[in-house]
Amino acid sequence: MMQGYDLEAAVVFITAALRKDGHRDADIEAFVRRAIDADMRYMHACGVLTPDGLMGEGEYDDDDAFEALLDALAEDPDDDAAMDALAQRLDSYMSAQQRFLERSGLMDT
């Protein structure tokens, strides 16, 4: 986990943002938790975060991150409709996560 990242505040903020974007599924909070977990794993894997959760030397590539998270969160990659819905939900997640990080002072604007 990223040092200084308030997981519970992030879940509340991002869940509300996704609901505002029209993602009102009953499992939206569980999705947000899985997405945050996958996002943090990606940041560690690409060196954006050190093993201690500090900022590393790596670069966060939005497109690469999107594909990595999509792969990590896909339940049935062969279901085109489900993948489209997941991609839309993930796009909303990534925008909300960026706003949360900026507001928390964990990311430059």
Order of alpha helices (4+ residues) and beta strands (2+ residues): alpha-alpha-alpha-alpha
